[in-house]
Amino acid sequence: MLDLYWVAFKSVFCFLNMCIFVKILSKKGITKIDYRMKNLKERILELKKEKNAVILAHYYQEADIQDVADYVGDSLGLSQEAMKVDADIILFAGVHFMAETAKILNPSKKVILPDLKAGCSLAESCPPEDFKKFTEAHPDHIVITYVNCSAEVKALTDIVVTSANAVKIVNSIPKDKPIIFAPDKNLGKYVMEQTGRKMLLWDGACVVHEAFSLDKLIALYKKNPDAQIIAHPESETHILKTANYIGSTAGMINYVKTNPSNKFIVATEAGILHKMKQEVPDKILIPAPSNEDNTCACSECGYMKMNTLQKVYDCLLNETPEISVPDDIMKKALIPIERMLELSK
């Protein structure tokens, strides 16, 4: 009987201690979720050291994932960083084509992705078998593909580009050489306008960057006439025409850092705002509104948000899901990626 009393006493004691602990956290403004996230972050950092792993994250990842990453950047920066990695494991917090690119650049390293279903609407708009037929129908064309495509499509490519270097690379192509540009027609149109080059465009697009509402953007600007509009070139032409600055995600961050304006309307995936706020904590950053009426009043990539801090931890702990690319595809895809990196120097 005494044993039962003792068990009951211990249970009540533990419960009261937990209540006190939670109350202390609450007084400090820390919720149970905050504490759990902090604990997860600490465990991820420990696992990174234990497994000699590095975490590369795109600007569009959720804030907690960016906080545990060794490097946060855009597609060009991530490709360049992937080449420098001196680790046994690369955990790529992004989408599938990005992890594939890291694997192509690091064939001997283990590359893992928190969620294999984290795809890309733009990459999916360009099926390799269809693109192969398209290029074969225009054999005299130089094939340039935006990095947002599958390894199989890169293997059919002469040069890969990112939004940061597309204009520079297209300008480097002899003017008498016709060009196929894929898969993003919006980026392609922007590059054509900037370079004066006529290109044969693949009919693909990013649903996130096509989701911005011009009417809502104009209404938002009328409320904030002192704001500068900055936009990613994957956006549609009517959005780009409103922008004071058009550039890659890294370019947009650099612009808000160096521009004297104090307020910006940001037309790209909302995940970028976390890094921007870190860089310019005293400036006002407003996400450009999407056509859809959602809780964030912004445009978010559902694929990017499939990765969570818990999935990052599980991925690192179990070293899976692992990215694999067939050897023949890897060798062919490496050539245009290396050309891009060389031309970007």
For each residue, the residues with C-beta under 8 A, 3 or more apart:
1: 4 5
2: 5 6
3: 6 7
4: 1 7 8
5: 1 2 8 9
6: 2 3 9 10
7: 3 4 10 11
8: 4 5 11 12
9: 5 6 12 13
10: 6 7 13 14
11: 7 8 14 15
12: 8 9 15 16
13: 9 10 16 17
14: 10 11 17 18
15: 11 12 18 19
16: 12 13 19 20
17: 13 14 20 21
18: 14 15 21 22
19: 15 16 22 23
20: 16 17 23 24
21: 17 18 24 25
22: 18 19 25 26 32
23: 19 20 26 27
24: 20 21 27 28
25: 21 22 28 30 31 32 34 35
26: 22 23 29 30 31
27: 23 24
28: 24 25
29: 26
30: 25 26 34 35
31: 25 26 34 35
32: 22 25 35 36
33: 36 37
34: 25 30 31 37 38
35: 25 30 31 32 38 39
36: 32 33 39 40
37: 33 34 40 41 64 309
38: 34 35 41 42
39: 35 36 42 43
40: 36 37 43 44 64 309 310 313
41: 37 38 44 45 64 67 68 309
42: 38 39 45 46
43: 39 40 46 47 313
44: 40 41 47 48 55 68 309 312 313 316
45: 41 42 48 49 68
46: 42 43 49 50
47: 43 44 50 51 53 313 316 317
48: 44 45 51 53 54 55 68 70 316
49: 45 46 52
50: 46 47
51: 47 48 88 89 316 319
52: 49 87 88 89
53: 47 48 87 88 89 90 91 316
54: 48 70 71 85 87 89 90 91
55: 44 48 68 69 70 71 91 93 312 316
56: 69 70 71 73 78 81 82 85 90 91 92 93 94 102
57: 61 65 66 69 71 72 92 93 94
58: 61 72 73 74 75 78 93 94 95 98 271 304
59: 66 72 73 74 249 250 253 269 271 272 274 275
60: 94 249 269 271 272 301 304
61: 57 58 65 66 69 72 93 94 271 304 307
62: 65 66 271 274 305 307 308 309
63: 66 67 271 274
64: 37 40 41 67 68 309
65: 57 61 62 68 69 93 307 308 309 312
66: 57 59 61 62 63 69 72 93 271 274 275
67: 41 63 64
68: 41 44 45 48 55 64 65 309 312
69: 55 56 57 61 65 66 72 93
70: 48 54 55 56
71: 54 55 56 57 77 78 81
72: 57 58 59 61 66 69 275
73: 56 58 59 76 77 78 81 249 250
74: 58 59 77 78 162 163 164 248 249 250
75: 58 78 79 98 101 147 148 162 163 164 248
76: 73 79 80 147 162 163 164 165 248 250 344
77: 71 73 74 80 81 164 250
78: 56 58 71 73 74 75 81 82 92 94 98 101 102
79: 75 76 82 83 101 102 105 147 162 337 340 341
80: 76 77 83 84 341 344
81: 56 71 73 77 78 84 85
82: 56 78 79 85 90 101 102 105 106
83: 79 80 105 106 341
84: 80 81
85: 54 56 81 82 90 106 109
86:
87: 52 53 54 90 109
88: 51 52 53 109 110
89: 51 52 53 54 109 110 111 112 316 319
90: 53 54 56 82 85 87 102 106 109 110 111 112
91: 53 54 55 56 112 113 114 312 315 316
92: 56 57 78 98 99 102 111 112 113 323
93: 55 56 57 58 61 65 66 69 114 307 312
94: 56 57 58 60 61 78 98 99 113 118 304 307
95: 58 98 99 118 119 120 123 301 303 304
96: 99 100 113 116 118 119 120 123 150 323
97: 100 101 120 123 147 148 149 150 151
98: 58 75 78 92 94 95 101 102
99: 92 94 95 96 102 103 111 112 113 323
100: 96 97 103 104 150 151 323 325
101: 75 78 79 82 97 98 104 105 147 151 154 337
102: 56 78 79 82 90 92 98 99 105 106 111 323
103: 99 100 106 107 109 111 323 324 325 330
104: 100 101 107 151 154 325 330 333 334 337
105: 79 82 83 101 102 334 337
106: 82 83 85 90 102 103 109 111
107: 103 104 330
108:
109: 85 87 88 89 90 103 106
110: 88 89 90 319 322
111: 89 90 92 99 102 103 106 322 323
112: 89 90 91 92 99 315 316 319 320 321 322 323
113: 91 92 94 96 99 116 118 307 315 321 323
114: 91 93 118 306 307 308 311 312 314 315 321
115: 118 306 307 311 321
116: 96 113 321
117: 303 306
118: 94 95 96 113 114 115 303 304 306 307
119: 95 96 123 124 303
120: 95 96 97 123 124 148 206 303
121: 124 125 205 206 207 208 303
122: 125 126 146 148 149 183 184 204 205 206 234
123: 95 96 97 119 120 126 148 149 150 153 183
124: 119 120 121 127
125: 121 122 183 202 203 204 205
126: 122 123 130 131 145 149 150 153 182 183 202 204
127: 124 130 131
128: 131 132 150 152 153 156
129: 132 133
130: 126 127 133 134
131: 126 127 128 134 135 153 156 182 183 202
132: 128 129 135 136 156
133: 129 130 136 137
134: 130 131 137 138 180 182 202
135: 131 132 138 139 141 143 156 180
136: 132 133 139
137: 133 134
138: 134 135 141 178 180 200
139: 135 136
140: 178
141: 135 138 177 178 179 180 200
142: 158 159 173 177 178 179 180
143: 135 156 157 158 159 179 180 182
144: 157 158 159 160 161 166 169 170 173 179 180 181 182 199
145: 126 149 153 154 156 157 159 160 161 181 182 183 336
146: 122 149 160 161 162 163 166 181 182 183 184 187
147: 75 76 79 97 101 160 161 162 340
148: 75 97 120 122 123 183 184 206
149: 97 122 123 126 145 146 153 154 182 183
150: 96 97 100 123 126 128 153 154
151: 97 100 101 104 154 155 325 329 330 333
152: 128 155 156 329 333
153: 123 126 128 131 145 149 150 156 157 182 183
154: 101 104 145 149 150 151 157 160 332 333 336 337
155: 151 152 328 329 332 333
156: 128 131 132 135 143 145 152 153 332
157: 143 144 145 153 154 160 333 336
158: 142 143 144 336 339
159: 142 143 144 145 169 336 339 340 343
160: 144 145 146 147 154 157 336 337 339 340
161: 144 145 146 147 165 166 169 170 340
162: 74 75 76 79 146 147 165 166 248 340
163: 74 75 76 146 166 187 232 233 234 247 248 249 251
164: 74 75 76 77 247 248 250 251 344
165: 76 161 162 168 169 340 343 344
166: 144 146 161 162 163 169 170 187 191 233
167: 170 171 191 194 195
168: 165 171 172 343 344
169: 144 159 161 165 166 172 173 340 343 344
170: 144 161 166 167 173 179 181 191 195 197 199
171: 167 168 195 197
172: 168 169 343
173: 142 144 169 170 177 179 197
174: 177
175: 197
176:
177: 141 142 173 174
178: 138 140 141 142 199 200
179: 141 142 143 144 170 173 197 199 200
180: 134 135 138 141 142 143 144 199 200 202
181: 144 145 146 170 187 188 191 199 200 201 202
182: 126 131 134 143 144 145 146 149 153 188 201 202 204
183: 122 123 125 126 131 145 146 148 149 153 202 204
184: 122 146 148 187 188 202 204 205 206 234
185: 188 189 201 202 203 204 205
186: 189 190 205 206 209 210 233 234 235 236 237
187: 146 163 166 181 184 190 191 233 234
188: 181 182 184 185 191 192 199 201 202
189: 185 186 192 193 201 237
190: 186 187 193 194 233 237 240 246
191: 166 167 170 181 187 188 194 195 197 199 233
192: 188 189 195 196 197 198 199
193: 189 190 196
194: 167 190 191
195: 167 170 171 191 192
196: 192 193
197: 170 171 173 175 179 191 192
198: 192
199: 144 170 178 179 180 181 188 191 192
200: 138 141 178 179 180 181
201: 181 182 185 188 189
202: 125 126 131 134 180 181 182 183 184 185 188
203: 125 185
204: 122 125 126 182 183 184 185
205: 121 122 125 184 185 186 209 210 234
206: 120 121 122 148 184 186 209 210 234
207: 121 210 211
208: 121 211 234 269 299 300 301
209: 186 205 206 212 232 234 235 236 267 268 269 299
210: 186 205 206 207 235 236
211: 207 208 290 291 292 299
212: 209 217 235 236 239 267 288 289 290 291 299
213: 216 217 289 290 291
214: 217 218 238 239 242
215: 218 219
216: 213 219 220 289 290 291
217: 212 213 214 220 221 229 239 242 265 267 288 289
218: 214 215 221 222 242
219: 215 216 222 223
220: 216 217 223 224 265 286 288 289
221: 217 218 224 225 227 229 242 265
222: 218 219 225
223: 219 220
224: 220 221 227 263 265 286
225: 221 222
226: 261 262 263
227: 221 224 261 263 264 265 284 286
228: 244 245 259 261 263 264 265
229: 217 221 242 243 244 245 264 265 267 288
230: 243 244 245 246 247 252 255 256 264 265 266 267
231: 235 239 240 242 243 245 246 267 268 288
232: 163 209 235 246 247 248 249 252 267 268
233: 163 166 186 187 190 191 240 246 247 248
234: 122 163 184 186 187 205 206 208 209 268
235: 186 209 210 212 231 232 239 240 267 268
236: 186 209 210 212 239 240
237: 186 189 190 240 241
238: 214 241 242
239: 212 214 217 231 235 236 242 243 267 288
240: 190 231 233 235 236 237 243 246
241: 237 238
242: 214 217 218 221 229 231 238 239
243: 229 230 231 239 240 246 267
244: 228 229 230
245: 228 229 230 231 251 252 255 259
246: 190 230 231 232 233 240 243
247: 163 164 230 232 233 250 251 252 255
248: 74 75 76 162 163 164 232 233 251 252
249: 59 60 73 74 163 232 252 253 268 272
250: 59 73 74 76 77 164 247 253 254
251: 163 164 245 247 248 254 255
252: 230 232 245 247 248 249 255 256 266 268 272 276
253: 59 249 250 256 257 272 275 276 279
254: 250 251 257 258
255: 230 245 247 251 252 258 259
256: 230 252 253 259 264 276 279 280 283 285
257: 253 254 279 280
258: 254 255
259: 228 245 255 256 264
260:
261: 226 227 228 264 283
262: 226 282 283 284
263: 224 226 227 228 283 284 285 286
264: 227 228 229 230 256 259 261 283 284 285 286
265: 217 220 221 224 227 228 229 230 286 287 288
266: 230 252 270 272 273 276 285 286 287 288
267: 209 212 217 229 230 231 232 235 239 243 288
268: 209 231 232 234 235 249 252 272 288 299
269: 59 60 208 209 272 299 300 301 304
270: 266 273 287 296 298 299 300
271: 58 59 60 61 62 63 66 274 300 301 304 305
272: 59 60 249 252 253 266 268 269 275 276
273: 266 270 276 277 285 287
274: 59 62 63 66 271 277 278
275: 59 66 72 253 272 278 279
276: 252 253 256 266 272 273 279 280 285
277: 273 274 280 281 285
278: 274 275 281
279: 253 256 257 275 276
280: 256 257 276 277 283 285
281: 277 278
282: 262
283: 256 261 262 263 264 280
284: 227 262 263 264
285: 256 263 264 266 273 276 277 280
286: 220 224 227 263 264 265 266
287: 265 266 270 273 296 297 298 299
288: 212 217 220 229 231 239 265 266 267 268 298 299
289: 212 213 216 217 220 297 298
290: 211 212 213 216 294 297 298 299
291: 211 212 213 216
292: 211
293: 297
294: 290 297 298 300
295:
296: 270 287 300
297: 287 289 290 293 294
298: 270 287 288 289 290 294
299: 208 209 211 212 268 269 270 287 288 290
300: 208 269 270 271 294 296 304 305
301: 60 95 208 269 271 304 305
302: 305 306
303: 95 117 118 119 120 121 306
304: 58 60 61 94 95 118 269 271 300 301 307
305: 62 271 300 301 302
306: 114 115 117 118 302 303 311
307: 61 62 65 93 94 113 114 115 118 304 311 312
308: 62 65 114 311 312
309: 37 40 41 44 62 64 65 68 312 313
310: 40 313 314
311: 114 115 306 307 308 314 315
312: 44 55 65 68 91 93 114 307 308 309 315 316
313: 40 43 44 47 309 310 316 317
314: 114 310 311 317 318
315: 91 112 113 114 311 312 318 319 320 321
316: 44 47 48 51 53 55 89 91 112 312 313 319
317: 47 313 314
318: 314 315
319: 51 89 110 112 315 316 322
320: 112 315
321: 112 113 114 115 116 315
322: 110 111 112 319
323: 92 96 99 100 102 103 111 112 113
324: 103
325: 100 103 104 151 329 330 333
326: 329 330
327: 330 331
328: 155 331 332
329: 151 152 155 325 326 332 333
330: 103 104 107 151 325 326 327 333 334
331: 327 328 334 335
332: 154 155 156 328 329 335
333: 104 151 152 154 155 157 325 329 330 336 337
334: 104 105 330 331 337 338
335: 331 332 338 339
336: 145 154 157 158 159 160 333 339 340
337: 79 101 104 105 154 160 333 334 340 341
338: 334 335 341 342
339: 158 159 160 335 336 342 343
340: 79 147 159 160 161 162 165 169 336 337 343 344
341: 79 80 83 337 338 344 345
342: 338 339 345
343: 159 165 168 169 172 339 340
344: 76 80 164 165 168 169 340 341
345: 341 342
